[in-house]
């Protein structure tokens, strides 16, 4: 870098000024992180207030359903009776 480039680049700041700028940037970044954490805490609080709904057990994909998994339904009394009588 020649003298003309050095002059156009601006004055050289003392190290103490750079340290202060770095400290201000770090403080700003910490405030941003704190704000994000506060938002996440609010989201978690809202999720915690919602009841947990059971997830159906998936039987796998069916050709008739177009590849959409079907929920397994427990057999009815008649179906249980038919199964038992088949094996007797």
Secondary structure, 3 states (H helix, E strand, C coil): CCHHHHHHCCCCCCHHHHHHHHHHHHHHHHHHHHHHHHHHHHHHHHHHHCCCCCCCCEEEECCCCCCCEEECCCCCHHHHHHHHHHHC
